[in-house]
């Protein structure tokens, strides 16, 4: 194996300069050894085609219990802050026959019939969220991530899985837990407490669903467990996968697409004029800002030759970079860092996975995002960023790609006093005053139960 020519690149767990780090890693070669939070070393994979290869083929596995010697031998502590991403036993972390066995009941639960039946309810949820936004006084700054991008997927996923309403019910708890689940800058103590909270909340929820079965995905998964297709641990961990993936990635997709369109008015105008479709805009957003920046760790099942002189040894952990693949200049050109809804290669990304691990929830996520975006811009045609000169703070994560908050003005800006003072001087001053309380906060607002 060729030796690295430079020291290990340590990944900042805050994700503050995620794309800057991805670019610096890319400059080192197609596969580069890096250090993850907690001192765990792994190979970071660059390039769209190489990411596709390692996602689709049998060369890598996500089953740490079979294929990561450092985990099996206890060299990696079970108290590692990212341990829950390794320890869960679900269809994503399964390998070979186990993956097929676990994916089958999930695929049955995500039938086209079930998704199609949910779409009218999705539109109702979107419309209700927009009705709430319309009650906000004109000129007031709104955190659109909390008030819309998060609230809509939260309600949809709770409907899909039959999570009950109520002040003391699991909806509020799951919202809070999932937000922390993707925080890779979280302390060890908080990460462990969040994992305990997650399992205790889901244990109580599963007990409730066993006592109150209904036509929802949780009841379908419980039936698969009762038929012997899943163990109790696999039932729990697949539920964690579906709840977190079904929520967080769609939140980020709505958040990122709205921000990219508002930050690039010329691109928004292309969509509004009908010269490109909303689907074009969403696909470009998926490429430009993958809602999940990276997969959980994969492991080399065998020695993997990347190129002559560069081999990933058997048992080494591997990071598939969805975000890096989306901005691969070899596939998307030298302007891969530019948001362009007319880009011919927009659909060539791995934001929904690839091969046998492609995301089962893609049709629902695309339909949900399309309904949210078209309805939002129809209802608020003058929607604008509250402070276009100040990019929103990114989530504290190297796994989840979005913003802590997305401050907007629902009704746009009034014309400013004149060119000498700047086109939006009075509005900008008012915006700075209004948004000051928002800055430095997480922007996480628990939606109504």
Secondary structure as UniProt FT lines:
FT   STRAND          9..10
FT   TURN            13..14
FT   TURN            16..17
FT   HELIX           18..26
FT   TURN            27..28
FT   STRAND          31..35
FT   TURN            37..38
FT   STRAND          41..45
FT   HELIX           48..56
FT   TURN            58..59
FT   STRAND          60..61
FT   HELIX           64..67
FT   HELIX           69..72
FT   TURN            73..74
FT   TURN            78..79
FT   TURN            81..83
FT   HELIX           84..87
FT   TURN            91..93
FT   HELIX           97..109
FT   HELIX           112..134
FT   TURN            138..139
FT   STRAND          142..143
FT   HELIX           145..149
FT   HELIX           150..161
FT   TURN            167..168
FT   HELIX           170..181
FT   TURN            184..185
FT   HELIX           188..211
FT   HELIX           217..226
FT   TURN            227..228
FT   HELIX           232..263
FT   HELIX           265..272
FT   TURN            273..274
FT   HELIX           278..288
FT   STRAND          298..300
FT   STRAND          304..307
FT   TURN            308..309
FT   STRAND          310..312
FT   TURN            314..315
FT   STRAND          317..321
FT   HELIX           322..326
FT   HELIX           329..332
FT   TURN            334..337
FT   TURN            341..342
FT   TURN            344..347
FT   TURN            351..352
FT   HELIX           355..357
FT   TURN            360..361
FT   HELIX           362..379
FT   TURN            381..382
FT   STRAND          384..385
FT   TURN            386..389
FT   STRAND          407..409
FT   TURN            410..411
FT   HELIX           419..421
FT   TURN            423..424
FT   HELIX           425..435
FT   HELIX           436..438
FT   TURN            439..440
//
